[in-house]
Amino acid sequence: MKSFFKDKRVLVTGACGTVGRELVRQLLDNFLVCELFFLEDCFADVDNVSFFLADVRDRDKISRKMKHMDIVFHTAAFKHVILCERSPFEAVQTNILGIQNIINGAIENHVQRVLFTSSDKAVNPTNVMGASKLMGERLMAAANSNSREGGPIFTSTRFGNVLGSRGSVIPIFQEQIRGGGPVTLTDPAMTRFIMSLKEAIQLVIESAGEALGGEVFITKMSAIRIKDLAEVMIRELAPGYGLSPEDIEIIHIGNKPGEKMYEELMNEEEIRRAWELKKYFVLMPAWGGIYRHVDYQYSNVVNKTVIKPYNSANHSPLSPGELAEFLHTHKLLQ
């Protein structure tokens, strides 16, 4: 995979976000711990990287920054569900119109390929953020469908909960445990997929090399019960704070508006055009290309037929012991 990026100019939008920051780190094989204001100093000794401030809503500036770029990873987005609900048009301008600006800039500057990082919330969306992510996927597919021979390859990748990222439940539970509880749980029956940030970005980078255009790559993930996560974290973390796990209460606060009981990464409609690969599922575009034919052939094809939706309710969750091992292996309890 390193050979694929050799001598390539790569643009990453949203470099200060959780996904974008780790993507930059892995692409540079370095370590990034700072915000945009300090990025120049962090990489002062790296002569093949530069950072700039721009808004994906600014079509002209985005297009100028894409000049001479070979590959674009688009991770910039409004991702906070409640804030997007309260300000839906702000979400539209960034998460939908911003993506169209990326597409236009890529076409104008003859970029080789563009990869958009989507979300599980794009599947049967119940909120503004999810709907905007679904529109992002459709815009990418449409751009690829309308792309002529030699034009950019547009593709998307979709994954679920990245544990330890900003907004994930782990730092919330950790602070509640540190304070002696209670730990707030929406519903004890709720399930989710999980993946470490490092794993997620490795698959994003790999899918960029696999992409043929118009498809959506869906990462395979382990399922957990949120109740198990709370209990394991209490057991593992409480003694380190001088607390007894038995003294930390778990309370049920009920589901938030638009919150699903299980996490969906592929729905009933999508399985009809899905293939299973070793590390992913891949959704073929619903419509073929208008100006160019794509011969969809991938390495490590497991099955060209998928028989059931891919959601966390359809998979056996990790046991508490397996979950604890996962958290320690990926250093998520530090």
C-alpha positions in Angstrom: 0.0 0.0 0.0 2.9 2.4 0.6 3.9 2.0 -3.0 0.4 3.3 -4.0 1.1 6.6 -2.3 4.7 6.9 -3.5 5.4 10.3 -5.1 1.7 11.2 -4.7 0.4 14.6 -3.6 -2.3 14.0 -1.0 -4.8 16.5 0.4 -6.6 15.8 3.7 -9.5 18.0 4.7 -10.5 18.2 8.3 -6.9 17.5 9.5 -7.7 18.6 13.1 -10.6 16.2 13.4 -10.2 12.8 15.0 -10.3 10.9 11.7 -8.3 13.5 9.7 -5.6 13.8 12.3 -5.0 10.1 12.5 -5.1 9.9 8.7 -2.3 12.5 8.4 -0.3 10.7 11.1 -0.5 7.4 9.3 0.2 8.8 5.9 3.3 10.5 7.2 4.2 7.6 9.5 4.7 10.2 12.2 2.9 11.3 15.3 0.5 14.2 15.4 -0.9 15.6 18.7 -1.6 19.2 18.0 -4.2 21.5 16.5 -3.9 23.5 13.3 -2.2 26.5 14.9 0.7 24.3 16.0 0.8 21.9 13.0 3.6 23.8 11.3 5.8 23.5 14.4 4.9 19.8 14.9 6.1 19.0 11.4 8.9 21.5 11.1 11.3 18.8 10.2 9.1 17.2 7.6 9.7 18.9 4.2 6.8 17.2 2.3 3.8 18.5 4.3 2.1 21.9 4.7 -1.1 23.0 6.5 -3.6 25.7 5.7 -6.9 27.1 7.0 -9.8 26.9 4.6 -13.6 26.4 4.7 -15.1 23.6 2.5 -17.9 26.1 1.8 -15.4 28.3 -0.1 -15.5 26.7 -3.5 -12.8 28.9 -5.0 -10.2 28.4 -2.2 -10.9 24.7 -2.1 -10.3 24.5 -5.9 -7.0 26.4 -5.6 -5.8 24.1 -2.8 -6.4 21.1 -5.0 -4.1 22.3 -7.7 -1.5 19.6 -8.5 -3.1 17.1 -6.0 -3.3 13.4 -6.9 -5.5 12.0 -4.0 -8.0 13.8 -1.8 -9.3 12.4 1.5 -12.4 14.4 2.5 -13.0 14.0 6.3 -14.1 17.6 7.2 -17.8 17.6 8.4 -20.2 18.7 11.0 -20.6 15.4 13.0 -22.4 16.4 16.1 -25.9 15.0 15.9 -27.7 17.5 18.2 -26.0 20.6 16.8 -26.9 19.5 13.3 -30.5 19.0 14.4 -30.6 22.5 15.8 -28.9 24.1 12.8 -29.8 21.9 9.9 -28.9 24.4 7.1 -25.5 24.8 8.6 -25.1 21.1 8.3 -26.3 21.2 4.7 -23.8 23.9 3.7 -20.8 22.0 5.2 -21.8 18.4 4.8 -23.5 18.6 1.4 -22.6 21.8 -0.4 -19.0 21.4 0.9 -18.8 17.9 -0.7 -19.9 19.3 -4.0 -17.2 21.9 -3.8 -14.7 19.1 -3.2 -16.1 17.3 -6.3 -15.9 20.4 -8.5 -12.4 21.2 -7.4 -11.3 17.6 -8.1 -12.7 17.7 -11.6 -11.3 21.2 -12.3 -7.8 20.1 -11.2 -7.7 16.6 -12.7 -7.3 14.9 -9.3 -6.8 11.1 -9.7 -9.1 10.0 -6.9 -11.3 11.3 -4.1 -12.3 9.3 -1.0 -15.2 10.6 1.2 -15.4 9.3 4.8 -19.1 8.6 5.6 -20.8 7.2 8.7 -23.1 4.5 9.9 -25.7 7.2 10.4 -26.1 7.4 6.6 -28.0 4.1 6.8 -31.7 4.6 7.2 -31.0 8.1 8.6 -33.1 9.3 11.5 -31.4 12.7 11.9 -30.0 15.6 9.9 -26.3 14.5 10.3 -27.1 11.1 8.9 -29.1 12.4 6.0 -26.3 14.8 5.1 -23.8 11.9 5.1 -26.1 9.8 2.9 -26.3 12.8 0.5 -22.5 12.9 0.5 -22.3 9.3 -0.6 -24.9 9.9 -3.3 -23.0 13.0 -4.5 -19.8 11.0 -4.8 -21.6 8.2 -6.7 -23.2 10.6 -9.1 -19.9 12.4 -9.6 -18.3 9.1 -10.6 -21.2 8.2 -12.8 -20.8 11.5 -14.7 -17.0 11.4 -14.8 -15.5 10.8 -18.2 -12.6 8.5 -19.1 -9.4 9.8 -17.4 -11.5 11.8 -14.9 -11.3 11.4 -11.1 -12.3 8.3 -9.3 -14.9 9.1 -6.6 -15.6 6.7 -3.8 -16.8 6.6 -0.2 -16.0 4.6 2.9 -18.5 4.0 5.7 -17.6 2.9 9.3 -19.2 3.0 12.7 -18.1 3.9 16.2 -14.4 4.7 16.5 -13.8 4.1 20.2 -11.8 6.9 22.0 -12.6 9.5 19.4 -14.1 12.9 20.3 -17.8 12.3 20.9 -17.5 8.6 21.5 -18.9 7.1 24.7 -15.6 6.0 26.2 -14.3 9.5 27.4 -17.8 10.2 28.7 -17.9 7.0 30.8 -14.4 7.6 31.9 -15.1 11.0 33.4 -18.3 9.7 35.0 -16.3 6.9 36.6 -13.6 9.3 37.7 -16.2 11.3 39.5 -17.6 8.3 41.3 -20.7 7.9 39.1 -23.3 7.5 38.2 -22.6 6.1 34.7 -25.5 7.1 32.4 -26.8 4.4 30.0 -29.5 5.1 27.5 -30.8 1.5 27.2 -29.2 -1.8 28.4 -30.2 -3.6 25.2 -28.5 -1.2 22.9 -25.7 -2.6 20.7 -23.0 -0.9 18.6 -20.1 -1.8 16.3 -16.6 -0.8 17.6 -13.2 -0.3 16.0 -10.1 1.5 17.1 -9.1 4.7 15.4 -5.9 3.1 14.1 -7.8 0.2 12.6 -10.4 2.5 11.0 -7.8 4.7 9.3 -5.8 1.7 8.1 -8.9 0.5 6.3 -9.7 4.0 4.9 -6.2 4.1 3.4 -6.4 0.6 2.0 -9.8 1.2 0.4 -8.4 4.3 -1.4 -6.1 1.8 -3.2 -8.9 -0.6 -3.9 -11.4 2.0 -5.2 -12.6 1.7 -8.8 -15.2 4.4 -8.6 -18.8 5.0 -7.3 -18.7 2.3 -4.7 -19.1 2.5 -0.9 -16.6 0.5 1.2 -18.1 -0.7 4.6 -15.6 -1.8 7.2 -16.2 -5.1 9.1 -16.4 -4.4 12.8 -16.9 -6.2 16.1 -20.3 -5.8 18.0 -20.7 -5.0 21.7 -23.5 -4.3 24.2 -23.2 -0.7 25.5 -24.2 -2.1 28.9 -21.1 -4.5 28.8 -18.9 -1.5 27.9 -20.0 0.4 30.9 -19.6 -2.5 33.3 -16.1 -3.4 31.9 -14.9 0.2 32.2 -16.2 0.5 35.8 -14.4 -2.8 36.7 -11.1 -1.8 35.0 -11.0 1.9 35.9 -12.5 2.4 39.3 -9.6 0.9 41.4 -7.2 3.3 39.6 -9.3 6.2 40.9 -9.3 4.7 44.5 -12.9 3.6 44.1 -14.8 0.4 44.5 -16.5 -0.8 41.3 -19.5 -2.0 43.4 -20.1 1.6 44.6 -20.5 3.1 41.1 -24.1 3.0 39.9 -25.3 2.6 36.4 -28.6 4.5 35.7 -30.8 4.3 32.6 -31.7 7.7 31.1 -33.6 6.6 28.0 -32.9 7.0 24.3 -32.1 10.3 22.8 -34.3 11.6 20.0 -33.3 9.9 16.7 -31.0 7.4 18.5 -31.2 3.8 17.2 -31.1 0.6 19.4 -28.6 -1.0 17.1 -26.0 0.3 14.6 -26.6 -0.2 10.9 -23.8 -0.3 8.4 -25.7 -1.8 5.5 -29.5 -2.1 5.1 -31.9 -4.5 3.3 -31.9 -2.6 0.0 -28.2 -2.4 -0.1 -27.4 -6.1 0.3 -28.8 -6.7 -3.2 -25.8 -4.9 -4.7 -23.1 -5.8 -2.1 -20.1 -8.0 -2.3 -18.2 -9.3 0.7 -14.4 -8.8 0.8 -12.0 -10.0 3.4 -11.9 -6.8 5.4 -15.0 -5.0 4.0 -18.2 -5.1 2.3 -18.4 -3.1 -0.9 -21.7 -1.6 -2.3 -21.8 -1.2 -6.0 -23.4 2.0 -7.2 -27.1 1.7 -7.9 -26.6 3.2 -11.4 -23.8 2.5 -13.9 -21.4 5.1 -15.3 -22.7 7.3 -18.1 -19.4 8.1 -19.8 -17.2 5.2 -18.7 -17.5 1.6 -17.9 -16.1 0.3 -14.6 -15.1 -3.4 -14.4 -15.5 -4.1 -10.7 -12.8 -6.5 -9.7 -11.3 -6.6 -6.2 -8.7 -8.6 -4.4 -9.8 -10.9 -1.5 -13.4 -11.4 -2.7 -15.1 -13.7 -0.2 -18.6 -13.8 -1.7 -20.5 -11.9 -4.3 -23.8 -12.5 -2.5 -24.7 -11.0 0.9 -27.8 -12.4 2.5 -28.6 -10.2 5.5 -28.2 -6.6 6.5 -25.0 -5.7 8.3 -26.0 -4.3 11.7 -24.9 -4.8 15.3 -28.1 -6.7 16.2 -27.3 -9.4 13.7 -23.9 -10.2 15.2 -22.9 -11.9 18.5 -21.4 -9.3 20.7 -17.9 -9.6 22.3 -17.9 -11.2 25.7 -17.0 -8.9 28.6 -13.5 -10.6 28.7 -13.0 -10.1 25.0 -14.2 -6.5 25.3 -11.7 -5.8 28.1 -8.9 -7.3 26.1 -9.9 -5.1 23.1 -9.8 -1.9 25.3 -6.4 -2.7 26.7 -4.9 -3.8 23.4 -5.8 -0.6 21.8 -4.9 1.5 24.8 -8.4 2.9 25.1 -8.4 3.0 29.0 -5.3 5.2 29.4 
